[in-house]
Amino acid sequence: MSDVHSQIDQLVKSHDIVLFMKGSASFPMCGFSGRAVQILKACGVDPKTLKTVNVLEDDGIRQGIKDYSQWPTIPQLYVRGEFIGGSDIMMEMYQSGELQQVITGEA
């Protein structure tokens, strides 16, 4: 396992909710990342407790997260170690009520 893979694995497994994104929760650097933060806020996630990883600060993480998840785009949401998806999947799950259940652990 590479150092980057180990670092990502540690992040994903040591926080309940992790969002790999462009920018931060308070200053998203792309529309999809901004939408992902808004969806999480709408689900009741406090942005102050949300663990975000700015992929723009580390090229290794930016590519490594795509390899880790086998998912080609950013943002990427993990809840309790499980890969959920990007902003489109988050929106679909939010609209169906499924994302709220996953976040609260009722799914």
Protein Blocks (a to p, Z undefined) as FASTA:
>chain_A
ZZklmmmmmmmmmpfbdcddehjfklccbfklmmmmmmmmmnopafklpccddfklomkl
mmmmmmmnopabdcdddeehiafbdfklmmmmmmnommmmmmnopZZ
